[in-house]
Amino acid sequence: MAAPDNWLLLAGGGLSTTNLQGWITDNVVPLILLGIAVILLWIGGKGDNAGVARRSVGLIIGLVALGIAVSGNGPEIGSFLASLLTG
């Protein structure tokens, strides 16, 4: 077992979530998108085209929010949107 001083060095040192964030971006997000696409195709195959369109709009809004969160450009995008309203 490591001494308490070693744990403090590890905790204060270069611990980050960069690798975990990269893994989620590279693996989990595409799997979720694939699952959503399969569900939308299944719903569309039953003839509920209006339901697919309604869910697709919600999906696009969710993907925009996910893109903003993952890219880290939230403040710049917020400033741009505010400038559209304020001129």
PyMOL Python script that loads the backbone (N, CA, C, O; Angstrom):
from pymol import cmd

cmd.read_pdbstr("""\
ATOM      1  N   MET A   1       0.841  -1.179   0.000  1.00  0.00           N
ATOM      2  CA  MET A   1       0.000   0.000   0.000  1.00  0.00           C
ATOM      3  C   MET A   1       0.881   1.236   0.000  1.00  0.00           C
ATOM      4  O   MET A   1       1.917   1.267   0.665  1.00  0.00           O
ATOM      5  N   ALA A   2       0.477   2.242  -0.737  1.00  0.00           N
ATOM      6  CA  ALA A   2       1.255   3.468  -0.852  1.00  0.00           C
ATOM      7  C   ALA A   2       1.094   4.317   0.397  1.00  0.00           C
ATOM      8  O   ALA A   2       0.052   4.326   1.051  1.00  0.00           O
ATOM      9  N   ALA A   3       2.151   5.017   0.693  1.00  0.00           N
ATOM     10  CA  ALA A   3       2.120   5.909   1.849  1.00  0.00           C
ATOM     11  C   ALA A   3       1.176   7.079   1.564  1.00  0.00           C
ATOM     12  O   ALA A   3       0.947   7.411   0.401  1.00  0.00           O
ATOM     13  N   PRO A   4       0.620   7.713   2.613  1.00  0.00           N
ATOM     14  CA  PRO A   4      -0.291   8.848   2.402  1.00  0.00           C
ATOM     15  C   PRO A   4       0.341   9.973   1.597  1.00  0.00           C
ATOM     16  O   PRO A   4      -0.344  10.645   0.826  1.00  0.00           O
ATOM     17  N   ASP A   5       1.660  10.186   1.770  1.00  0.00           N
ATOM     18  CA  ASP A   5       2.320  11.248   1.009  1.00  0.00           C
ATOM     19  C   ASP A   5       2.271  10.961  -0.489  1.00  0.00           C
ATOM     20  O   ASP A   5       2.134  11.880  -1.295  1.00  0.00           O
ATOM     21  N   ASN A   6       2.382   9.678  -0.863  1.00  0.00           N
ATOM     22  CA  ASN A   6       2.325   9.320  -2.278  1.00  0.00           C
ATOM     23  C   ASN A   6       0.936   9.607  -2.845  1.00  0.00           C
ATOM     24  O   ASN A   6       0.815  10.048  -3.988  1.00  0.00           O
ATOM     25  N   TRP A   7      -0.105   9.364  -2.065  1.00  0.00           N
ATOM     26  CA  TRP A   7      -1.466   9.652  -2.532  1.00  0.00           C
ATOM     27  C   TRP A   7      -1.657  11.138  -2.746  1.00  0.00           C
ATOM     28  O   TRP A   7      -2.325  11.557  -3.692  1.00  0.00           O
ATOM     29  N   LEU A   8      -1.069  11.936  -1.865  1.00  0.00           N
ATOM     30  CA  LEU A   8      -1.178  13.381  -2.039  1.00  0.00           C
ATOM     31  C   LEU A   8      -0.470  13.835  -3.308  1.00  0.00           C
ATOM     32  O   LEU A   8      -0.947  14.731  -4.004  1.00  0.00           O
ATOM     33  N   LEU A   9       0.669  13.216  -3.609  1.00  0.00           N
ATOM     34  CA  LEU A   9       1.366  13.563  -4.840  1.00  0.00           C
ATOM     35  C   LEU A   9       0.539  13.186  -6.060  1.00  0.00           C
ATOM     36  O   LEU A   9       0.476  13.936  -7.035  1.00  0.00           O
ATOM     37  N   LEU A  10      -0.094  12.019  -6.000  1.00  0.00           N
ATOM     38  CA  LEU A  10      -0.924  11.585  -7.121  1.00  0.00           C
ATOM     39  C   LEU A  10      -2.137  12.497  -7.287  1.00  0.00           C
ATOM     40  O   LEU A  10      -2.490  12.873  -8.404  1.00  0.00           O
ATOM     41  N   ALA A  11      -2.770  12.850  -6.172  1.00  0.00           N
ATOM     42  CA  ALA A  11      -3.970  13.680  -6.241  1.00  0.00           C
ATOM     43  C   ALA A  11      -3.637  15.098  -6.682  1.00  0.00           C
ATOM     44  O   ALA A  11      -4.415  15.715  -7.409  1.00  0.00           O
ATOM     45  N   GLY A  12      -2.515  15.613  -6.262  1.00  0.00           N
ATOM     46  CA  GLY A  12      -2.142  16.975  -6.624  1.00  0.00           C
ATOM     47  C   GLY A  12      -1.504  17.055  -7.996  1.00  0.00           C
ATOM     48  O   GLY A  12      -1.428  18.131  -8.589  1.00  0.00           O
ATOM     49  N   GLY A  13      -1.049  15.929  -8.498  1.00  0.00           N
ATOM     50  CA  GLY A  13      -0.352  15.906  -9.776  1.00  0.00           C
ATOM     51  C   GLY A  13      -1.297  15.933 -10.948  1.00  0.00           C
ATOM     52  O   GLY A  13      -2.402  16.469 -10.861  1.00  0.00           O
ATOM     53  N   GLY A  14      -0.867  15.364 -12.023  1.00  0.00           N
ATOM     54  CA  GLY A  14      -1.577  15.476 -13.288  1.00  0.00           C
ATOM     55  C   GLY A  14      -2.754  14.537 -13.460  1.00  0.00           C
ATOM     56  O   GLY A  14      -2.844  13.868 -14.490  1.00  0.00           O
ATOM     57  N   LEU A  15      -3.641  14.460 -12.518  1.00  0.00           N
ATOM     58  CA  LEU A  15      -4.852  13.670 -12.714  1.00  0.00           C
ATOM     59  C   LEU A  15      -5.860  14.490 -13.505  1.00  0.00           C
ATOM     60  O   LEU A  15      -6.136  15.645 -13.178  1.00  0.00           O
ATOM     61  N   SER A  16      -6.401  13.880 -14.543  1.00  0.00           N
ATOM     62  CA  SER A  16      -7.395  14.583 -15.341  1.00  0.00           C
ATOM     63  C   SER A  16      -8.356  13.570 -15.940  1.00  0.00           C
ATOM     64  O   SER A  16      -8.150  12.360 -15.850  1.00  0.00           O
ATOM     65  N   THR A  17      -9.397  14.084 -16.545  1.00  0.00           N
ATOM     66  CA  THR A  17     -10.396  13.222 -17.178  1.00  0.00           C
ATOM     67  C   THR A  17     -10.291  13.268 -18.698  1.00  0.00           C
ATOM     68  O   THR A  17     -11.237  12.910 -19.399  1.00  0.00           O
ATOM     69  N   THR A  18      -9.151  13.704 -19.203  1.00  0.00           N
ATOM     70  CA  THR A  18      -8.981  13.857 -20.643  1.00  0.00           C
ATOM     71  C   THR A  18      -9.148  12.535 -21.368  1.00  0.00           C
ATOM     72  O   THR A  18      -9.846  12.471 -22.380  1.00  0.00           O
ATOM     73  N   ASN A  19      -8.518  11.476 -20.869  1.00  0.00           N
ATOM     74  CA  ASN A  19      -8.626  10.176 -21.522  1.00  0.00           C
ATOM     75  C   ASN A  19     -10.045   9.631 -21.465  1.00  0.00           C
ATOM     76  O   ASN A  19     -10.538   9.068 -22.442  1.00  0.00           O
ATOM     77  N   LEU A  20     -10.696   9.797 -20.330  1.00  0.00           N
ATOM     78  CA  LEU A  20     -12.078   9.334 -20.197  1.00  0.00           C
ATOM     79  C   LEU A  20     -12.993  10.119 -21.127  1.00  0.00           C
ATOM     80  O   LEU A  20     -13.868   9.538 -21.770  1.00  0.00           O
ATOM     81  N   GLN A  21     -12.804  11.412 -21.205  1.00  0.00           N
ATOM     82  CA  GLN A  21     -13.622  12.246 -22.097  1.00  0.00           C
ATOM     83  C   GLN A  21     -13.406  11.843 -23.552  1.00  0.00           C
ATOM     84  O   GLN A  21     -14.361  11.776 -24.326  1.00  0.00           O
ATOM     85  N   GLY A  22     -12.177  11.579 -23.920  1.00  0.00           N
ATOM     86  CA  GLY A  22     -11.887  11.148 -25.282  1.00  0.00           C
ATOM     87  C   GLY A  22     -12.512   9.794 -25.595  1.00  0.00           C
ATOM     88  O   GLY A  22     -13.023   9.580 -26.694  1.00  0.00           O
ATOM     89  N   TRP A  23     -12.469   8.883 -24.626  1.00  0.00           N
ATOM     90  CA  TRP A  23     -13.060   7.563 -24.843  1.00  0.00           C
ATOM     91  C   TRP A  23     -14.571   7.662 -25.002  1.00  0.00           C
ATOM     92  O   TRP A  23     -15.149   6.998 -25.862  1.00  0.00           O
ATOM     93  N   ILE A  24     -15.215   8.485 -24.179  1.00  0.00           N
ATOM     94  CA  ILE A  24     -16.666   8.658 -24.286  1.00  0.00           C
ATOM     95  C   ILE A  24     -17.013   9.283 -25.635  1.00  0.00           C
ATOM     96  O   ILE A  24     -17.959   8.851 -26.295  1.00  0.00           O
ATOM     97  N   THR A  25     -16.258  10.289 -26.043  1.00  0.00           N
ATOM     98  CA  THR A  25     -16.525  10.945 -27.323  1.00  0.00           C
ATOM     99  C   THR A  25     -16.334   9.985 -28.489  1.00  0.00           C
ATOM    100  O   THR A  25     -17.107  10.004 -29.447  1.00  0.00           O
ATOM    101  N   ASP A  26     -15.311   9.153 -28.411  1.00  0.00           N
ATOM    102  CA  ASP A  26     -14.995   8.256 -29.521  1.00  0.00           C
ATOM    103  C   ASP A  26     -15.858   7.004 -29.557  1.00  0.00           C
ATOM    104  O   ASP A  26     -16.047   6.432 -30.630  1.00  0.00           O
ATOM    105  N   ASN A  27     -16.394   6.550 -28.407  1.00  0.00           N
ATOM    106  CA  ASN A  27     -17.079   5.259 -28.371  1.00  0.00           C
ATOM    107  C   ASN A  27     -18.547   5.331 -27.981  1.00  0.00           C
ATOM    108  O   ASN A  27     -19.395   4.763 -28.669  1.00  0.00           O
ATOM    109  N   VAL A  28     -18.856   6.010 -26.903  1.00  0.00           N
ATOM    110  CA  VAL A  28     -20.221   5.999 -26.378  1.00  0.00           C
ATOM    111  C   VAL A  28     -21.162   6.838 -27.242  1.00  0.00           C
ATOM    112  O   VAL A  28     -22.278   6.414 -27.542  1.00  0.00           O
ATOM    113  N   VAL A  29     -20.715   8.018 -27.636  1.00  0.00           N
ATOM    114  CA  VAL A  29     -21.579   8.901 -28.424  1.00  0.00           C
ATOM    115  C   VAL A  29     -21.980   8.258 -29.760  1.00  0.00           C
ATOM    116  O   VAL A  29     -23.160   8.305 -30.107  1.00  0.00           O
ATOM    117  N   PRO A  30     -21.045   7.654 -30.531  1.00  0.00           N
ATOM    118  CA  PRO A  30     -21.489   6.988 -31.763  1.00  0.00           C
ATOM    119  C   PRO A  30     -22.444   5.820 -31.524  1.00  0.00           C
ATOM    120  O   PRO A  30     -23.341   5.586 -32.335  1.00  0.00           O
ATOM    121  N   LEU A  31     -22.268   5.084 -30.427  1.00  0.00           N
ATOM    122  CA  LEU A  31     -23.190   3.985 -30.123  1.00  0.00           C
ATOM    123  C   LEU A  31     -24.589   4.504 -29.810  1.00  0.00           C
ATOM    124  O   LEU A  31     -25.582   3.906 -30.224  1.00  0.00           O
ATOM    125  N   ILE A  32     -24.668   5.599 -29.090  1.00  0.00           N
ATOM    126  CA  ILE A  32     -25.974   6.192 -28.786  1.00  0.00           C
ATOM    127  C   ILE A  32     -26.640   6.682 -30.066  1.00  0.00           C
ATOM    128  O   ILE A  32     -27.837   6.472 -30.266  1.00  0.00           O
ATOM    129  N   LEU A  33     -25.865   7.336 -30.935  1.00  0.00           N
ATOM    130  CA  LEU A  33     -26.419   7.819 -32.197  1.00  0.00           C
ATOM    131  C   LEU A  33     -26.885   6.669 -33.081  1.00  0.00           C
ATOM    132  O   LEU A  33     -27.916   6.777 -33.745  1.00  0.00           O
ATOM    133  N   LEU A  34     -26.137   5.572 -33.094  1.00  0.00           N
ATOM    134  CA  LEU A  34     -26.550   4.402 -33.858  1.00  0.00           C
ATOM    135  C   LEU A  34     -27.852   3.831 -33.310  1.00  0.00           C
ATOM    136  O   LEU A  34     -28.738   3.458 -34.078  1.00  0.00           O
ATOM    137  N   GLY A  35     -27.971   3.761 -31.996  1.00  0.00           N
ATOM    138  CA  GLY A  35     -29.209   3.276 -31.387  1.00  0.00           C
ATOM    139  C   GLY A  35     -30.391   4.162 -31.715  1.00  0.00           C
ATOM    140  O   GLY A  35     -31.483   3.666 -31.995  1.00  0.00           O
ATOM    141  N   ILE A  36     -30.186   5.467 -31.682  1.00  0.00           N
ATOM    142  CA  ILE A  36     -31.271   6.399 -32.018  1.00  0.00           C
ATOM    143  C   ILE A  36     -31.685   6.241 -33.469  1.00  0.00           C
ATOM    144  O   ILE A  36     -32.875   6.269 -33.783  1.00  0.00           O
ATOM    145  N   ALA A  37     -30.699   6.074 -34.370  1.00  0.00           N
ATOM    146  CA  ALA A  37     -31.017   5.903 -35.794  1.00  0.00           C
ATOM    147  C   ALA A  37     -31.827   4.630 -36.022  1.00  0.00           C
ATOM    148  O   ALA A  37     -32.770   4.630 -36.813  1.00  0.00           O
ATOM    149  N   VAL A  38     -31.469   3.553 -35.339  1.00  0.00           N
ATOM    150  CA  VAL A  38     -32.219   2.299 -35.487  1.00  0.00           C
ATOM    151  C   VAL A  38     -33.648   2.461 -34.983  1.00  0.00           C
ATOM    152  O   VAL A  38     -34.586   1.966 -35.607  1.00  0.00           O
ATOM    153  N   ILE A  39     -33.819   3.145 -33.867  1.00  0.00           N
ATOM    154  CA  ILE A  39     -35.162   3.359 -33.324  1.00  0.00           C
ATOM    155  C   ILE A  39     -36.001   4.214 -34.278  1.00  0.00           C
ATOM    156  O   ILE A  39     -37.177   3.924 -34.500  1.00  0.00           O
ATOM    157  N   LEU A  40     -35.396   5.270 -34.844  1.00  0.00           N
ATOM    158  CA  LEU A  40     -36.134   6.119 -35.786  1.00  0.00           C
ATOM    159  C   LEU A  40     -36.517   5.349 -37.047  1.00  0.00           C
ATOM    160  O   LEU A  40     -37.615   5.529 -37.574  1.00  0.00           O
ATOM    161  N   LEU A  41     -35.619   4.491 -37.536  1.00  0.00           N
ATOM    162  CA  LEU A  41     -35.958   3.674 -38.702  1.00  0.00           C
ATOM    163  C   LEU A  41     -37.081   2.697 -38.381  1.00  0.00           C
ATOM    164  O   LEU A  41     -37.949   2.450 -39.218  1.00  0.00           O
ATOM    165  N   TRP A  42     -37.066   2.145 -37.177  1.00  0.00           N
ATOM    166  CA  TRP A  42     -38.103   1.201 -36.772  1.00  0.00           C
ATOM    167  C   TRP A  42     -39.461   1.904 -36.671  1.00  0.00           C
ATOM    168  O   TRP A  42     -40.478   1.368 -37.113  1.00  0.00           O
ATOM    169  N   ILE A  43     -39.468   3.103 -36.088  1.00  0.00           N
ATOM    170  CA  ILE A  43     -40.711   3.870 -35.981  1.00  0.00           C
ATOM    171  C   ILE A  43     -41.208   4.265 -37.366  1.00  0.00           C
ATOM    172  O   ILE A  43     -42.406   4.194 -37.640  1.00  0.00           O
ATOM    173  N   GLY A  44     -40.287   4.683 -38.248  1.00  0.00           N
ATOM    174  CA  GLY A  44     -40.666   5.054 -39.610  1.00  0.00           C
ATOM    175  C   GLY A  44     -41.205   3.875 -40.391  1.00  0.00           C
ATOM    176  O   GLY A  44     -42.070   4.054 -41.249  1.00  0.00           O
ATOM    177  N   GLY A  45     -40.724   2.686 -40.122  1.00  0.00           N
ATOM    178  CA  GLY A  45     -41.217   1.494 -40.799  1.00  0.00           C
ATOM    179  C   GLY A  45     -42.640   1.154 -40.417  1.00  0.00           C
ATOM    180  O   GLY A  45     -43.334   0.462 -41.162  1.00  0.00           O
ATOM    181  N   LYS A  46     -43.083   1.626 -39.273  1.00  0.00           N
ATOM    182  CA  LYS A  46     -44.463   1.388 -38.846  1.00  0.00           C
ATOM    183  C   LYS A  46     -45.425   2.411 -39.448  1.00  0.00           C
ATOM    184  O   LYS A  46     -46.637   2.301 -39.264  1.00  0.00           O
ATOM    185  N   GLY A  47     -44.898   3.403 -40.164  1.00  0.00           N
ATOM    186  CA  GLY A  47     -45.750   4.373 -40.839  1.00  0.00           C
ATOM    187  C   GLY A  47     -45.984   5.655 -40.067  1.00  0.00           C
ATOM    188  O   GLY A  47     -46.766   6.498 -40.506  1.00  0.00           O
ATOM    189  N   ASP A  48     -45.335   5.825 -38.942  1.00  0.00           N
ATOM    190  CA  ASP A  48     -45.527   7.035 -38.137  1.00  0.00           C
ATOM    191  C   ASP A  48     -44.495   8.087 -38.547  1.00  0.00           C
ATOM    192  O   ASP A  48     -43.579   8.389 -37.783  1.00  0.00           O
ATOM    193  N   ASN A  49     -44.643   8.640 -39.744  1.00  0.00           N
ATOM    194  CA  ASN A  49     -43.675   9.609 -40.252  1.00  0.00           C
ATOM    195  C   ASN A  49     -43.683  10.911 -39.455  1.00  0.00           C
ATOM    196  O   ASN A  49     -42.637  11.536 -39.284  1.00  0.00           O
ATOM    197  N   ALA A  50     -44.840  11.320 -38.971  1.00  0.00           N
ATOM    198  CA  ALA A  50     -44.909  12.536 -38.159  1.00  0.00           C
ATOM    199  C   ALA A  50     -44.151  12.345 -36.845  1.00  0.00           C
ATOM    200  O   ALA A  50     -43.497  13.268 -36.360  1.00  0.00           O
ATOM    201  N   GLY A  51     -44.241  11.150 -36.276  1.00  0.00           N
ATOM    202  CA  GLY A  51     -43.505  10.865 -35.045  1.00  0.00           C
ATOM    203  C   GLY A  51     -42.006  10.889 -35.273  1.00  0.00           C
ATOM    204  O   GLY A  51     -41.252  11.373 -34.428  1.00  0.00           O
ATOM    205  N   VAL A  52     -41.569  10.366 -36.420  1.00  0.00           N
ATOM    206  CA  VAL A  52     -40.145  10.385 -36.743  1.00  0.00           C
ATOM    207  C   VAL A  52     -39.673  11.824 -36.918  1.00  0.00           C
ATOM    208  O   VAL A  52     -38.603  12.182 -36.426  1.00  0.00           O
ATOM    209  N   ALA A  53     -40.442  12.647 -37.604  1.00  0.00           N
ATOM    210  CA  ALA A  53     -40.060  14.047 -37.808  1.00  0.00           C
ATOM    211  C   ALA A  53     -39.976  14.785 -36.471  1.00  0.00           C
ATOM    212  O   ALA A  53     -39.043  15.554 -36.242  1.00  0.00           O
ATOM    213  N   ARG A  54     -40.942  14.553 -35.598  1.00  0.00           N
ATOM    214  CA  ARG A  54     -40.959  15.220 -34.295  1.00  0.00           C
ATOM    215  C   ARG A  54     -39.742  14.803 -33.463  1.00  0.00           C
ATOM    216  O   ARG A  54     -39.100  15.641 -32.828  1.00  0.00           O
ATOM    217  N   ARG A  55     -39.437  13.527 -33.470  1.00  0.00           N
ATOM    218  CA  ARG A  55     -38.290  13.043 -32.704  1.00  0.00           C
ATOM    219  C   ARG A  55     -36.977  13.506 -33.328  1.00  0.00           C
ATOM    220  O   ARG A  55     -36.003  13.737 -32.613  1.00  0.00           O
ATOM    221  N   SER A  56     -36.942  13.641 -34.636  1.00  0.00           N
ATOM    222  CA  SER A  56     -35.714  14.079 -35.311  1.00  0.00           C
ATOM    223  C   SER A  56     -35.370  15.520 -34.949  1.00  0.00           C
ATOM    224  O   SER A  56     -34.198  15.851 -34.772  1.00  0.00           O
ATOM    225  N   VAL A  57     -36.372  16.371 -34.840  1.00  0.00           N
ATOM    226  CA  VAL A  57     -36.120  17.758 -34.437  1.00  0.00           C
ATOM    227  C   VAL A  57     -35.546  17.800 -33.022  1.00  0.00           C
ATOM    228  O   VAL A  57     -34.600  18.540 -32.751  1.00  0.00           O
ATOM    229  N   GLY A  58     -36.117  17.010 -32.132  1.00  0.00           N
ATOM    230  CA  GLY A  58     -35.583  16.927 -30.775  1.00  0.00           C
ATOM    231  C   GLY A  58     -34.166  16.378 -30.767  1.00  0.00           C
ATOM    232  O   GLY A  58     -33.326  16.827 -29.986  1.00  0.00           O
ATOM    233  N   LEU A  59     -33.897  15.406 -31.633  1.00  0.00           N
ATOM    234  CA  LEU A  59     -32.561  14.826 -31.734  1.00  0.00           C
ATOM    235  C   LEU A  59     -31.554  15.855 -32.224  1.00  0.00           C
ATOM    236  O   LEU A  59     -30.437  15.915 -31.710  1.00  0.00           O
ATOM    237  N   ILE A  60     -31.924  16.654 -33.195  1.00  0.00           N
ATOM    238  CA  ILE A  60     -31.010  17.670 -33.719  1.00  0.00           C
ATOM    239  C   ILE A  60     -30.683  18.701 -32.642  1.00  0.00           C
ATOM    240  O   ILE A  60     -29.532  19.117 -32.505  1.00  0.00           O
ATOM    241  N   ILE A  61     -31.689  19.110 -31.882  1.00  0.00           N
ATOM    242  CA  ILE A  61     -31.444  20.064 -30.788  1.00  0.00           C
ATOM    243  C   ILE A  61     -30.514  19.440 -29.742  1.00  0.00           C
ATOM    244  O   ILE A  61     -29.612  20.106 -29.232  1.00  0.00           O
ATOM    245  N   GLY A  62     -30.735  18.176 -29.431  1.00  0.00           N
ATOM    246  CA  GLY A  62     -29.862  17.484 -28.481  1.00  0.00           C
ATOM    247  C   GLY A  62     -28.436  17.350 -28.998  1.00  0.00           C
ATOM    248  O   GLY A  62     -27.483  17.490 -28.231  1.00  0.00           O
ATOM    249  N   LEU A  63     -28.281  17.079 -30.292  1.00  0.00           N
ATOM    250  CA  LEU A  63     -26.941  16.962 -30.868  1.00  0.00           C
ATOM    251  C   LEU A  63     -26.209  18.295 -30.870  1.00  0.00           C
ATOM    252  O   LEU A  63     -24.994  18.337 -30.676  1.00  0.00           O
ATOM    253  N   VAL A  64     -26.937  19.381 -31.086  1.00  0.00           N
ATOM    254  CA  VAL A  64     -26.318  20.708 -31.017  1.00  0.00           C
ATOM    255  C   VAL A  64     -25.814  20.965 -29.596  1.00  0.00           C
ATOM    256  O   VAL A  64     -24.699  21.452 -29.413  1.00  0.00           O
ATOM    257  N   ALA A  65     -26.618  20.645 -28.608  1.00  0.00           N
ATOM    258  CA  ALA A  65     -26.200  20.836 -27.216  1.00  0.00           C
ATOM    259  C   ALA A  65     -25.004  19.950 -26.884  1.00  0.00           C
ATOM    260  O   ALA A  65     -24.084  20.384 -26.191  1.00  0.00           O
ATOM    261  N   LEU A  66     -25.011  18.713 -27.372  1.00  0.00           N
ATOM    262  CA  LEU A  66     -23.881  17.808 -27.139  1.00  0.00           C
ATOM    263  C   LEU A  66     -22.618  18.332 -27.814  1.00  0.00           C
ATOM    264  O   LEU A  66     -21.533  18.271 -27.236  1.00  0.00           O
ATOM    265  N   GLY A  67     -22.753  18.841 -29.019  1.00  0.00           N
ATOM    266  CA  GLY A  67     -21.598  19.408 -29.711  1.00  0.00           C
ATOM    267  C   GLY A  67     -21.009  20.597 -28.991  1.00  0.00           C
ATOM    268  O   GLY A  67     -19.789  20.741 -28.921  1.00  0.00           O
ATOM    269  N   ILE A  68     -21.862  21.451 -28.455  1.00  0.00           N
ATOM    270  CA  ILE A  68     -21.374  22.599 -27.688  1.00  0.00           C
ATOM    271  C   ILE A  68     -20.661  22.133 -26.431  1.00  0.00           C
ATOM    272  O   ILE A  68     -19.612  22.672 -26.077  1.00  0.00           O
ATOM    273  N   ALA A  69     -21.220  21.137 -25.754  1.00  0.00           N
ATOM    274  CA  ALA A  69     -20.619  20.649 -24.510  1.00  0.00           C
ATOM    275  C   ALA A  69     -19.287  19.963 -24.762  1.00  0.00           C
ATOM    276  O   ALA A  69     -18.345  20.145 -23.991  1.00  0.00           O
ATOM    277  N   VAL A  70     -19.195  19.183 -25.819  1.00  0.00           N
ATOM    278  CA  VAL A  70     -17.974  18.424 -26.084  1.00  0.00           C
ATOM    279  C   VAL A  70     -16.873  19.320 -26.637  1.00  0.00           C
ATOM    280  O   VAL A  70     -15.701  19.120 -26.317  1.00  0.00           O
ATOM    281  N   SER A  71     -17.223  20.294 -27.455  1.00  0.00           N
ATOM    282  CA  SER A  71     -16.200  21.128 -28.088  1.00  0.00           C
ATOM    283  C   SER A  71     -15.552  22.110 -27.122  1.00  0.00           C
ATOM    284  O   SER A  71     -14.408  22.516 -27.327  1.00  0.00           O
ATOM    285  N   GLY A  72     -16.263  22.489 -26.085  1.00  0.00           N
ATOM    286  CA  GLY A  72     -15.719  23.463 -25.138  1.00  0.00           C
ATOM    287  C   GLY A  72     -15.814  24.899 -25.625  1.00  0.00           C
ATOM    288  O   GLY A  72     -15.182  25.789 -25.056  1.00  0.00           O
ATOM    289  N   ASN A  73     -16.596  25.136 -26.669  1.00  0.00           N
ATOM    290  CA  ASN A  73     -16.740  26.479 -27.226  1.00  0.00           C
ATOM    291  C   ASN A  73     -18.011  27.172 -26.742  1.00  0.00           C
ATOM    292  O   ASN A  73     -18.532  28.057 -27.422  1.00  0.00           O
ATOM    293  N   GLY A  74     -18.500  26.785 -25.602  1.00  0.00           N
ATOM    294  CA  GLY A  74     -19.740  27.348 -25.081  1.00  0.00           C
ATOM    295  C   GLY A  74     -19.737  28.853 -24.936  1.00  0.00           C
ATOM    296  O   GLY A  74     -20.681  29.505 -25.383  1.00  0.00           O
ATOM    297  N   PRO A  75     -18.696  29.441 -24.320  1.00  0.00           N
ATOM    298  CA  PRO A  75     -18.697  30.905 -24.171  1.00  0.00           C
ATOM    299  C   PRO A  75     -18.706  31.657 -25.503  1.00  0.00           C
ATOM    300  O   PRO A  75     -19.388  32.672 -25.642  1.00  0.00           O
ATOM    301  N   GLU A  76     -17.945  31.155 -26.484  1.00  0.00           N
ATOM    302  CA  GLU A  76     -17.915  31.822 -27.786  1.00  0.00           C
ATOM    303  C   GLU A  76     -19.268  31.727 -28.477  1.00  0.00           C
ATOM    304  O   GLU A  76     -19.732  32.700 -29.071  1.00  0.00           O
ATOM    305  N   ILE A  77     -19.899  30.565 -28.405  1.00  0.00           N
ATOM    306  CA  ILE A  77     -21.208  30.389 -29.026  1.00  0.00           C
ATOM    307  C   ILE A  77     -22.244  31.246 -28.321  1.00  0.00           C
ATOM    308  O   ILE A  77     -23.109  31.833 -28.971  1.00  0.00           O
ATOM    309  N   GLY A  78     -22.166  31.326 -26.988  1.00  0.00           N
ATOM    310  CA  GLY A  78     -23.075  32.184 -26.239  1.00  0.00           C
ATOM    311  C   GLY A  78     -22.916  33.647 -26.605  1.00  0.00           C
ATOM    312  O   GLY A  78     -23.903  34.372 -26.731  1.00  0.00           O
ATOM    313  N   SER A  79     -21.680  34.082 -26.776  1.00  0.00           N
ATOM    314  CA  SER A  79     -21.432  35.475 -27.184  1.00  0.00           C
ATOM    315  C   SER A  79     -21.987  35.742 -28.573  1.00  0.00           C
ATOM    316  O   SER A  79     -22.555  36.805 -28.827  1.00  0.00           O
ATOM    317  N   PHE A  80     -21.820  34.766 -29.483  1.00  0.00           N
ATOM    318  CA  PHE A  80     -22.346  34.940 -30.833  1.00  0.00           C
ATOM    319  C   PHE A  80     -23.862  35.044 -30.816  1.00  0.00           C
ATOM    320  O   PHE A  80     -24.434  35.906 -31.484  1.00  0.00           O
ATOM    321  N   LEU A  81     -24.522  34.165 -30.052  1.00  0.00           N
ATOM    322  CA  LEU A  81     -25.984  34.192 -29.996  1.00  0.00           C
ATOM    323  C   LEU A  81     -26.480  35.484 -29.347  1.00  0.00           C
ATOM    324  O   LEU A  81     -27.498  36.039 -29.761  1.00  0.00           O
ATOM    325  N   ALA A  82     -25.760  35.959 -28.330  1.00  0.00           N
ATOM    326  CA  ALA A  82     -26.149  37.227 -27.696  1.00  0.00           C
ATOM    327  C   ALA A  82     -25.973  38.386 -28.673  1.00  0.00           C
ATOM    328  O   ALA A  82     -26.770  39.324 -28.674  1.00  0.00           O
ATOM    329  N   SER A  83     -24.932  38.326 -29.502  1.00  0.00           N
ATOM    330  CA  SER A  83     -24.719  39.407 -30.458  1.00  0.00           C
ATOM    331  C   SER A  83     -25.806  39.422 -31.539  1.00  0.00           C
ATOM    332  O   SER A  83     -26.069  40.468 -32.133  1.00  0.00           O
ATOM    333  N   LEU A  84     -26.429  38.284 -31.794  1.00  0.00           N
ATOM    334  CA  LEU A  84     -27.531  38.255 -32.749  1.00  0.00           C
ATOM    335  C   LEU A  84     -28.739  39.028 -32.222  1.00  0.00           C
ATOM    336  O   LEU A  84     -29.482  39.640 -32.989  1.00  0.00           O
ATOM    337  N   LEU A  85     -28.921  38.989 -30.905  1.00  0.00           N
ATOM    338  CA  LEU A  85     -30.060  39.692 -30.309  1.00  0.00           C
ATOM    339  C   LEU A  85     -29.769  41.146 -30.017  1.00  0.00           C
ATOM    340  O   LEU A  85     -30.646  42.001 -30.140  1.00  0.00           O
ATOM    341  N   THR A  86     -28.528  41.431 -29.628  1.00  0.00           N
ATOM    342  CA  THR A  86     -28.208  42.802 -29.221  1.00  0.00           C
ATOM    343  C   THR A  86     -27.621  43.645 -30.340  1.00  0.00           C
ATOM    344  O   THR A  86     -27.572  44.871 -30.234  1.00  0.00           O
ATOM    345  N   GLY A  87     -27.178  43.004 -31.406  1.00  0.00           N
ATOM    346  CA  GLY A  87     -26.671  43.766 -32.551  1.00  0.00           C
ATOM    347  C   GLY A  87     -25.235  43.970 -32.563  1.00  0.00           C
ATOM    348  O   GLY A  87     -24.709  44.598 -33.482  1.00  0.00           O
TER     349      GLY A  87
END
""", "prot")
cmd.dss("prot")
cmd.show_as("cartoon", "prot")
cmd.util.cbc("prot")
cmd.orient("prot")
